[in-house]
Amino acid sequence: DLVSDMMEALQVQAAEKGLTLQGAVDDGLPPVMMDVARVQRVVYNLVQNAIRHTPPDGTVLLEAQEESDAVRVDVAPRA
């Protein structure tokens, strides 16, 4: 839900800058215990920064994947 919510919230902002916003989530990701509001704020800020600093026609990838006993969320701008 975190990835899809961020994609929906920032899709227009990315498109206005000529960027593609992509999301990827590993299949079968386990539920995560977290402070939802704080994690959403952090990820939102990271994606906004990536949009701001990625050149036009670039891509911002938001990815969630299982890593050992945790879930890692990456925000990766690609020119």
LUMFIVO-934081 format. One line per 4 residues: number of its first residue (from 1); for each residue x negated, y negated, z negated of C-alpha. Coordinates in nm, 3 decimals, always signed. Each point is the difference from the previous one (the first is absolute). Layout:
<atoms>
NUM	X Y Z ~ ...
</atoms>
This chain:
<atoms>
1	+0.000 +0.000 +0.000 ~ -0.285 -0.239 -0.079 ~ -0.144 +0.021 +0.352 ~ +0.335 -0.029 +0.177
5	+0.107 -0.291 -0.223 ~ -0.322 -0.190 +0.080 ~ +0.037 +0.074 +0.371 ~ +0.354 -0.137 -0.002
9	-0.086 -0.305 -0.210 ~ -0.302 -0.107 +0.208 ~ +0.087 +0.116 +0.353 ~ +0.124 -0.343 +0.110
13	-0.306 -0.178 -0.142 ~ -0.230 +0.243 +0.184 ~ +0.193 -0.035 +0.327 ~ -0.013 -0.380 -0.021
17	-0.379 +0.026 -0.003 ~ -0.002 +0.251 +0.287 ~ -0.099 +0.294 -0.220 ~ +0.117 +0.357 -0.020
21	+0.084 +0.125 -0.348 ~ -0.030 +0.377 -0.035 ~ +0.079 +0.224 -0.295 ~ -0.105 +0.357 -0.069
25	+0.087 +0.223 -0.294 ~ -0.131 +0.353 -0.058 ~ +0.275 +0.261 +0.015 ~ +0.095 +0.142 -0.337
29	-0.143 -0.285 -0.204 ~ +0.085 +0.058 -0.368 ~ +0.201 -0.254 -0.202 ~ -0.221 -0.259 -0.168
33	+0.046 -0.148 -0.345 ~ -0.079 -0.372 +0.028 ~ +0.107 -0.350 -0.085 ~ +0.195 -0.044 +0.323
37	+0.026 -0.381 -0.010 ~ -0.373 -0.047 -0.059 ~ -0.109 +0.252 +0.261 ~ +0.240 -0.152 +0.254
41	-0.142 -0.345 -0.070 ~ -0.360 +0.120 +0.046 ~ +0.075 +0.187 +0.322 ~ +0.208 -0.292 +0.132
45	-0.290 -0.239 -0.064 ~ -0.250 +0.236 +0.166 ~ +0.215 +0.038 +0.311 ~ +0.064 -0.376 +0.016
49	-0.376 -0.064 -0.020 ~ -0.064 +0.257 +0.272 ~ +0.260 -0.168 +0.222 ~ -0.153 -0.339 -0.068
53	-0.356 +0.111 +0.085 ~ +0.057 +0.244 +0.287 ~ -0.048 -0.151 +0.347 ~ +0.302 -0.015 +0.234
57	+0.077 +0.327 +0.183 ~ -0.147 +0.192 -0.294 ~ +0.159 +0.260 -0.223 ~ +0.047 +0.022 -0.374
61	+0.026 +0.359 -0.126 ~ +0.169 +0.075 -0.332 ~ -0.067 +0.359 -0.099 ~ +0.081 +0.215 -0.305
65	-0.170 +0.334 -0.054 ~ -0.058 +0.250 -0.276 ~ -0.351 +0.003 -0.143 ~ -0.083 +0.253 -0.274
69	+0.250 -0.073 -0.277 ~ +0.096 -0.346 +0.126 ~ +0.155 -0.179 +0.295 ~ -0.215 -0.251 +0.185
73	+0.149 -0.291 +0.194 ~ -0.220 -0.162 +0.264 ~ +0.054 -0.326 +0.186 ~ -0.228 -0.008 +0.303
77	-0.009 -0.282 +0.256 ~ -0.114 +0.104 +0.346 ~ -0.091 -0.250 +0.267
</atoms>
